């Protein structure tokens, strides 16, 4: 081996295998002429050797930080053939390695507060406060944690923090099998425990993923959130929990929400919501979906709202629902005589009517309506009994079937009309034209008209018009009457109509009177309001009720303009109406006390 002096080094000097290079320099005792400095040596020491260079501990090599101004070595490069380089980068104020850096054993401590430990395939940052079960593999804790609030993977314990309100199953994970957590990760945050295969907790504090054989659960942020189900997730919020043997649950933020049963259950967000059942969904304030396929949406009004019917969508929004644009479809496969596709229900007294209102837009001041159809479900044992009923609330808050459409008939206050337009028969009904509300206007007429023959038809009659009373039983009968108001003095006082003509069940026609005596049939009874005091005979006759004696009762005009007056004399009494002297003989021009006068 040959020793080389410092003075022998030049820009082209290289070292042989046998050369010895002094690398330990004590600046306090070595003469200045033997110091390694920028004045007498290159900054890069070249070595064409394959064996490692051993630097014994001792005074060491002094590396200055100033840029070529203090006489020390600023940059050291170990350039060994086919090996990495390590040098000091003054601009970055750090060592730089051309290859990776491996710590064979023990932690790597960066500064006074950051420590990284690797045990097998596990990686734990801040290993001074965080912990990974030693028997597990491929787990990672990437920072976070604190002295009293460590992050842990594979722990049968409980987070150190105490929640203000205990979520269900917030207790030590006694079911965690030793070494069961693998490929689990905690990214930041503090006081977390993750015990599931491929589980993940990211940020937040006091979050807890308990062991479940399905694994793969996630908690992102928030605090005091718990998952003990498999393949489930909580995103933010606090005091939320997905627990039980089910899988695929999801809670999106909120406070105090719980998924306690059923696969694929979801709480979108909210306060104290519950989802229990496969595919159940809850959202809002205290919304509870407690059946398979149930959906419960609740507003902020404050009361608990629960939907416990399978496969039903239910929502409570006291301000109503507003769909703006587009169509609303109700496509149902419900079957059954009493099945309803749309039900509008309300609680409380019957008078609290839950109304349905249809509003249309306007154009040029006029409402626009578009024709449509409303089809009722069948009512009874056959589709031919289909009906549609509109109900109202009566004075006593009872439900009334106000209008029914059935078999092409209209029922008013009846659900089974037998007429084209039928009324319920428990009380009298009136069909009328409402009073004209325009000041100074007369009443409007009402026309009842039968059908006309088809246009272009030859010699076809118009439809008959029939007015009928209802059926009577036993000795009962029916009447038909006609009413009109008579004129009075000028003014605005109402003149109510009074009865002017009545047709009895026996065929009597009464004009000016409302009674015809007993046993009369097929007579015309004329009077001025006073009913007859005797009984007309059972015959086709004209009967004049009592009038003022001597006044003309009947005027009949002849073809040539003459008038025949039939009158009652003062001497004739009703009691003698059947005597010979009161009989009318049309061949006589004059009888005693009763006459026929032709003019």
Number of C-alpha atoms within 10 A of each C-alpha: 8 11 10 13 11 16 11 9 15 11 10 7 13 12 16 12 12 10 13 13 12 12 12 16 17 15 14 7 7 10 10 10 10 15 19 22 18 15 11 16 18 16 16 13 15 15 17 12 14 11 9 8 10 6 10 9 8 9 10 12 15 14 13 15 16 12 13 14 11 12 16 20 22 21 18 17 13 15 17 16 12 7 12 13 15 17 16 17 15 15 7 8 9 10 12 15 13 10 10 7 10 7 9 6 9 10 17 15 15 10 7 6 8 14 18 19 21 17 18 12 11 20 20 26 24 25 23 18 19 27 22 27 20 13 14 20 19 15 25 23 26 20 22 23 26 15 12 12 19 22 34 28 31 28 25 20 14 20 23 14 16 11 15 8 10 14 20 17 15 21 14 13 20 12 10 19 15 13 16 19 29 23 18 26 27 27 20 20 24 29 26 33 31 30 30 31 23 19 28 26 28 22 21 23 26 27 32 27 31 31 27 27 16 17 24 20 30 26 27 21 22 23 25 28 31 27 31 27 30 28 23 27 27 27 20 23 23 24 25 31 31 32 25 18 15 23 24 20 30 27 30 19 23 24 22 21 32 27 31 21 24 23 23 20 30 29 30 18 21 25 21 19 31 28 35 24 24 23 20 31 31 34 28 24 24 25 31 29 34 26 23 22 21 26 28 27 25 24 18 13 14 12 12 13 22 24 23 19 15 16 15 16 15 18 20 20 11 10 8 7 9 6 7 6 6 6 7 7 6 8 7 9 6 10 9 9 14 11 11 12 12 8 7 8 8 12 9 7 9 15 16 11 15 11 10 7 5 5 9 10 9 10 8 6 7 9 10 11 10 5 4 6 5 6 10 15 17 18 17 12 9 9 12 11 14 18 22 19 19 13 13 18 15 13 9 8 13 12 13 15 18 18 19 24 22 22 16 13 16 23 25 20 21 19 22 19 20 14 11 12 13 18 21 16 10 7 6 7 9 6 6 8 10 8 10 11 9 8 6 8 9 10 12 10 7 9 6 5 9 11 10 11 13 10 7 7 8 8 7 11 11 11 11 9 10 6 5 9 10 7 8 10 7 5 5 8 13 14 14 13 15 12 12 12 12 10 8 9 7 6 6 7 8 8 12 10 11 13 15 18 19 22 20 21 16 15 15 22 24 24 21 19 20 21 20 27 15 11 10 20 20 19 22 20 26 24 20 14 17 15 19 21 13 14 12 23 15 14 11 14 15 16 17 20 21 19 17 11 14 14 13 13 18 15 11 12 13 11 7 6 9 12 16 16 18 19 21 23 17 12 11 16 12 14 9 11 12 9 8 9 14 19 12 14 13 10 7 9 10 14 14 10 14 19 20 18 13 14 10
